[in-house]
Amino acid sequence: STEKTFTIKTQAEKVDYSGTFTGVLNVVETGKDIDVTTVVTFEKDFGDGSYYKIVCSNNETGSTYINGSYFVRWSSGEANIAGADFKFSADGSSFTSAMKDHKDNTWGSISAQKN
């Protein structure tokens, strides 16, 4: 008998991650929760993902923790952000992000839900 193996490459399904997300940034050292708002704006599709402008800011002070244009892969929901392990949920309704310092130590973690 002759055995044949077929590999089928499926196109990753596009997910729309744009929207306004509210959540908290938990600071590891102090245990303090900071209220944050993250605005995710679609820019353009590219290959197997999309570029989004992602701005995460402190509700009280307005200072930003994430601010720029980043590539997000549809299959994983991971945003390519230096200094952060940022990942959207499969349906794009929430995200989590570990915030890292220059030594790659986690100083805080964000969890947020789409409004």
N, C-alpha and C positions, 0 to 999 in steps of 0.2 A: 504493500500500500504506500501511496505517496502522500506525505503530509505537507500541507501548505500553511504558512503563517502570514496573516495579513495585519498590517498596522494601519489603523485608521486614525488620522490626525483630525481632531475636532477643533473647530474654531471656538476659542473661548467666547462665551456669551458676554456681551457688553452689559456692564452694570453702571447705572447713573449714581454717582456718589455725591452729587451737588446738593446743597442745602445748608441749613443752619443747625448746628448741633450744640446742645447745652450739656454741661457736665462739670466734673470736678478734677482738679489737679491735686493729687495727694503728694505732699512733700515728705520724702522718706525720713530725713533727719529730724523734723519737728512733729511729723504726724498730722500736720495741718492740712485741711482741705480748702483749696482756693476755688471759688466759682469761676468757670471759664466758659466762653462762647467761641465756637469755631465756625467760621463761614467758609464753605467749600464751593468754589465757582468753577464750572467747566470751562476749559480753554480750547482744547482740540484733541481729536482722536489721533493716536499714533501707534501703528503696529498692533500689538496685543493689549493695548491699554489706552489711557487718556492722560492728558496733562490737566491738572487742576491748580488753581490758586487756592492755597490753604492758609488761612490766618486764624490762629488761636490766641485769644487775648484774655487777660485778667479783667473780669467784670468791674472790679473796684477801681483799679489803677489805669486800665487801658494798655498796660505794657504787654508786648507780644512774646509768646514762647515759640511759635512757629509762624513764619511769614515768608511766603515765596511761592514759586511755581514748581510743582512736583509731578513726577510721573507715577501713576497708579496702575498696576497690572490687574486686569479684570479677573484672571484666574485665581489670584491669591488675595486681592484687596490690599496688597502692601504698597505703601507710598515710599518712594525713594527719597528719604529725608535724612541728611547727615545729622547725627546726634539724636536720632529718635528711631525706635522700632514701632512704626505707625502702621496699623492694620485695620481696615474696614471689615465689618461683618459681611457675610456672603450676600445678603440682600441690601447692603449699603445703609441700613437703618441706624448703625452705631459704629463706634470705633474705639480702639484702645491704643495707647501709645506709652512706651517706656521712654522717659527723657534721660539722655546720657550726657555726662560731662566730657571734657576733652580726653580723659583717661578711660572712657567707655564704662564708667561706673554709673548706675542708675540713680539719679537724684530725685526723681518724681515719676508718677504715673498718672495718665489722663484716661478717664473713661467718660464717654459722652454719647447721648442719644439724639437722633434727628428729631427736630420739633414737628 
